[in-house]
């Protein structure tokens, strides 16, 4: 991410803090007065204009002050996030007491979720640990009479064997489609195959393998992680969610797929999804701050806080990390 001049960093940080506290657009004069910026209102106004040109601030109305954009929040989180306050240490002490008091995992998850919401004012969600779905790494094809033996090599050194009926017309496609699959796996790097790019001359064997691999994948998919969440009313009370149209997709997601709020890929973004960065469109008006914890025998679980993009990111990040750390220690 492109670095900002010191003055623009200072102004962006102050604008984010003001908007998180007040939900009001802010002008240069207010920033100078409230945050004691060592600059004139004209200098701060110029910096705000430069930040707007970069897409980091936006102006809701022509005569209004400015507010952070999703890109502005992203720059703030990546480059300007302050250390958590002393309250995070107090939370850690409380978590230790909860950990000792609640022995059953379900009870512990529920108590931790409640404490996270009370501490941050955001909706909290914790998933049970689950083994990640294996990813495809290689495919080997062996013809045996009118049968096709398919070996699927997956992550964690797992191998599965499929026995398929091979149409005679497809027998001369095997070498070419095995090479195509090998190239696909090397290109994507995530175990996926883009069947839409399959050459037309390989359609017969391709259709056979696509259906077989898909059926195998569905059979291997682990049951959706159990999740507890708390504080939906806190989320719905935020001004950003005053419209029922913006609420409906979010409520449906929480009813049907609460674990979809915390995709593992969040780690690639430092544990924070902002707005449309999240793969679930129901969360496009939200930010999700998450952390991963591990259980020695059962896999990976997630701790998350969900709120409007206007949130105290430093506090939220410290809170989910501390809860995840305590679950790590308890379940390792």
C-alpha positions in Angstrom: 0.0 0.0 0.0 1.3 3.4 -1.0 2.6 5.4 2.0 1.1 8.7 2.9 2.9 11.9 3.9 2.9 12.4 7.7 0.3 15.2 7.6 -2.1 13.1 5.6 -1.6 10.1 8.0 -2.3 12.3 11.0 -5.5 13.7 9.3 -6.8 10.3 8.2 -6.2 8.9 11.7 -8.0 11.8 13.3 -10.9 11.6 10.8 -11.4 7.9 11.5 -11.4 8.4 15.3 -13.8 11.3 15.1 -16.3 9.4 12.9 -16.1 6.3 15.1 -17.0 8.4 18.1 -19.6 10.7 16.6 -21.0 9.2 13.4 -20.7 12.7 12.0 -18.8 14.0 9.0 -16.0 16.3 10.1 -14.3 19.5 8.8 -10.8 20.7 9.1 -11.5 23.2 11.9 -13.1 20.6 14.1 -10.1 18.3 13.6 -7.7 21.0 14.6 -9.6 21.9 17.7 -10.5 18.4 18.9 -7.2 16.6 18.2 -4.8 19.6 18.7 -3.3 19.2 15.3 -0.2 21.4 14.9 -1.5 22.9 11.7 -3.9 25.6 10.4 -7.4 24.7 9.4 -6.4 25.5 5.8 -3.4 23.1 5.9 -5.7 20.3 7.3 -8.3 21.1 4.7 -5.7 20.7 1.9 -4.7 17.3 3.4 -8.3 16.2 3.5 -8.7 17.2 -0.1 -5.6 15.1 -1.0 -7.0 12.1 0.9 -10.3 12.5 -0.9 -8.4 12.4 -4.3 -6.7 9.2 -3.2 -10.1 7.7 -2.4 -9.4 7.4 1.4 -12.0 10.0 2.4 -15.4 10.8 1.0 -17.9 13.7 1.3 -21.5 12.5 1.8 -22.9 15.9 0.8 -21.5 18.9 -1.0 -21.6 21.1 2.1 -20.8 18.4 4.6 -17.4 17.4 6.1 -15.7 14.2 5.2 -15.9 10.6 6.4 -13.6 7.6 5.9 -14.2 5.5 2.8 -13.7 1.7 2.9 -10.3 2.2 1.4 -9.6 4.8 4.1 -10.5 2.2 6.8 -8.2 -0.3 5.1 -5.2 2.1 5.1 -5.9 2.9 8.7 -6.1 -0.7 9.7 -2.9 -1.7 7.8 -0.8 1.4 8.5 -2.1 3.5 11.3 -3.7 1.2 13.9 -2.8 2.3 17.4 -1.9 -0.2 20.1 -4.8 -1.5 22.2 -5.6 0.4 25.4 -5.2 -0.9 28.9 -8.7 -2.3 28.8 -7.4 -5.2 26.7 -5.3 -6.3 29.6 -8.3 -6.2 31.9 -10.2 -8.4 29.4 -7.4 -10.9 29.4 -7.6 -11.3 33.2 -11.4 -11.8 32.9 -10.9 -14.4 30.2 -8.6 -16.4 32.5 -11.3 -16.6 35.1 -13.9 -17.6 32.6 -11.6 -20.3 31.3 -11.2 -21.8 34.8 -14.9 -21.6 35.6 -16.5 -23.0 32.4 -15.3 -26.5 31.7 -17.7 -27.6 28.9 -16.7 -26.1 25.5 -20.3 -25.0 24.6 -20.6 -23.2 27.8 -17.2 -21.6 27.4 -17.9 -20.5 23.9 -21.2 -18.9 24.9 -19.6 -17.0 27.9 -16.7 -15.8 25.7 -19.1 -14.6 23.0 -21.1 -12.7 25.6 -18.0 -11.1 27.1 -16.7 -10.1 23.7 -20.0 -8.3 22.9 -20.1 -6.6 26.3 -16.5 -5.5 26.0 -16.8 -4.1 22.4 -20.5 -3.4 21.8 -20.2 -5.5 18.6 -21.8 -8.8 17.6 -19.5 -11.7 18.4 -19.3 -15.1 16.9 -17.2 -18.2 17.8 -17.1 -21.4 15.8 -16.4 -24.9 17.1 -13.0 -26.3 15.8 -13.4 -28.3 12.6 -10.9 -29.9 10.3 -10.3 -27.9 7.1 -11.6 -29.4 3.8 -8.7 -31.2 2.0 -7.6 -29.6 -1.3 -6.8 -31.4 -4.4 -3.1 -31.6 -5.3 -2.9 -34.2 -8.1 -5.0 -36.6 -10.2 -3.7 -39.8 -11.7 -5.7 -41.8 -14.3 -5.2 -45.5 -15.1 -7.3 -47.4 -17.7 -8.2 -50.9 -16.9 -10.4 -52.5 -19.6 -13.7 -50.6 -19.7 -13.0 -49.0 -16.3 -11.1 -45.9 -15.3 -9.2 -45.9 -12.0 -8.9 -42.3 -10.7 -6.5 -41.5 -7.8 -7.1 -38.2 -6.1 -4.1 -36.9 -4.1 -5.2 -34.3 -1.5 -3.6 -32.2 1.1 -2.4 -33.8 4.4 -1.1 -36.8 2.3 -4.6 -38.2 1.8 -5.4 -40.2 -1.3 -8.7 -41.4 -2.6 -9.5 -43.9 -5.4 -12.5 -43.8 -7.7 -13.6 -46.5 -10.1 -15.5 -45.2 -13.0 -17.0 -46.8 -16.2 -15.0 -45.5 -19.1 -16.8 -44.9 -22.4 -14.8 -46.3 -25.3 -14.9 -42.9 -27.1 -13.1 -41.2 -24.2 -10.2 -43.6 -23.9 -8.0 -41.6 -26.2 -8.5 -38.4 -24.2 -6.9 -39.7 -20.9 -3.3 -38.4 -21.4 -4.5 -35.0 -22.6 -7.0 -34.5 -19.8 -4.5 -35.6 -17.2 -2.1 -33.0 -18.5 -4.8 -30.4 -18.5 -5.7 -31.1 -14.9 -2.0 -31.0 -13.9 -1.7 -27.5 -15.5 -4.9 -26.3 -13.9 -3.8 -27.3 -10.4 -0.4 -25.7 -10.9 -2.0 -22.4 -12.2 -4.7 -22.0 -9.5 -2.6 -23.2 -6.6 -5.7 -23.8 -4.4 -6.9 -27.2 -5.6 -9.6 -25.9 -7.9 -10.3 -26.8 -11.5 -11.8 -24.3 -13.9 -13.9 -26.7 -16.0 -15.2 -23.8 -18.1 -11.8 -23.6 -19.7 -11.7 -27.3 -20.7 -10.9 -27.8 -24.4 -14.0 -29.0 -26.4 -12.2 -32.1 -27.6 -11.9 -33.3 -24.0 -15.6 -32.8 -23.1 -16.5 -36.5 -22.9 -13.8 -37.5 -20.4 -14.0 -34.1 -18.7 -17.7 -34.4 -18.0 -17.1 -37.9 -16.5 -14.3 -36.6 -14.2 -16.0 -33.4 -13.3 -19.1 -35.2 -12.0 -17.0 -37.8 -10.1 -14.7 -35.3 -8.5 -17.6 -33.1 -7.5 -19.5 -36.0 -5.9 -16.3 -37.0 -4.0 -15.8 -33.4 -2.8 -19.4 -33.2 -1.6 -19.0 -36.4 0.3 -15.8 -35.2 1.9 -17.1 -31.8 2.9 -17.2 -31.6 6.7 -20.4 -30.6 8.4 -20.7 -26.9 8.8 -19.0 -25.8 12.0 -21.3 -25.2 14.9 -21.2 -21.5 15.9 -22.5 -19.4 18.8 -23.1 -15.7 18.3 -24.2 -13.0 20.6 -25.2 -9.3 20.3 -27.3 -9.3 17.1 -29.4 -6.6 18.8 -26.3 -4.5 19.3 -25.5 -4.7 15.5 -29.1 -3.9 14.5 -29.1 -0.8 16.8 -26.3 0.8 14.7 -27.5 3.7 12.5 -25.9 2.0 9.5 -28.5 -0.8 9.7 -31.7 1.4 10.1 -32.9 0.2 6.7 -34.7 -3.1 6.6 -33.4 -3.7 3.0 -29.8 -3.8 4.3 -30.8 -6.1 7.2 -32.6 -8.9 5.4 -29.5 -10.5 3.7 -27.6 -10.3 7.0 -30.4 -11.9 9.0 -30.7 -14.7 6.5 -27.0 -15.4 6.5 -27.0 -15.6 10.3 -30.0 -18.0 10.3 -28.6 -20.3 7.7 -24.8 -20.1 7.5 -23.3 -18.3 10.5 -19.9 -19.9 10.0 -19.8 -18.2 6.5 -19.1 -14.9 8.4 -15.6 -16.2 9.2 -13.9 -17.6 6.1 -10.4 -19.0 6.7 -9.1 -16.6 3.9 -9.5 -13.7 6.4 -6.0 -14.5 7.5 -4.7 -13.2 4.2 -6.1 -9.8 5.1 -4.6 -9.7 8.5 -7.8 -11.0 10.1 -9.9 -8.0 9.1 -12.5 -7.9 6.3 -13.8 -4.4 5.4 -17.0 -3.9 3.5 -17.0 -5.5 0.0 -13.7 -7.3 0.7 -15.8 -10.0 2.4 -17.0 -12.8 0.0 -20.5 -12.7 1.5 -22.4 -9.8 0.0 -24.7 -9.7 3.0 -21.7 -8.2 4.9 -20.8 -5.5 2.4 -21.9 -2.8 4.9 -19.9 -4.4 7.8 -16.4 -5.1 9.0 -15.4 -8.5 10.3 -12.4 -8.8 12.7 -11.4 -12.4 13.2 -8.7 -14.6 14.7 -8.0 -18.3 14.4 -7.6 -20.8 17.2 -6.5 -24.4 17.0 -7.6 -27.6 18.8 -5.0 -30.4 19.0 -7.4 -33.1 17.9 -10.2 -31.3 16.1 -8.8 -28.6 13.8 -9.4 -24.9 13.4 -12.0 -22.6 15.0 -12.6 -18.9 14.6 -13.4 -16.0 16.9 -14.9 -12.9 15.3 -16.5 -9.5 15.9 -19.0 -8.1 13.4 -20.0 -4.4 13.3 -20.3 -1.4 11.0 -17.1 -0.2 9.2 -17.2 2.5 11.7 -15.7 0.5 14.6 -12.8 0.7 17.1 -10.5 -1.7 15.2 -7.6 -1.7 17.6 -9.9 -2.8 20.5 -11.7 -5.3 18.3 -8.5 -6.9 17.0 -7.0 -7.1 20.5 -10.2 -8.7 21.9 -10.5 -11.5 19.3 -6.8 -12.3 19.5 -6.9 -12.6 23.2 -10.0 -14.9 23.1 -8.4 -17.0 20.4 -5.2 -17.3 22.4 -7.0 -18.5 25.5 -8.9 -21.1 23.4 -5.6 -22.2 21.9 -4.2 -22.8 25.4 -7.2 -24.6 26.7 -7.6 -26.9 23.7 -4.0 -27.7 22.8 
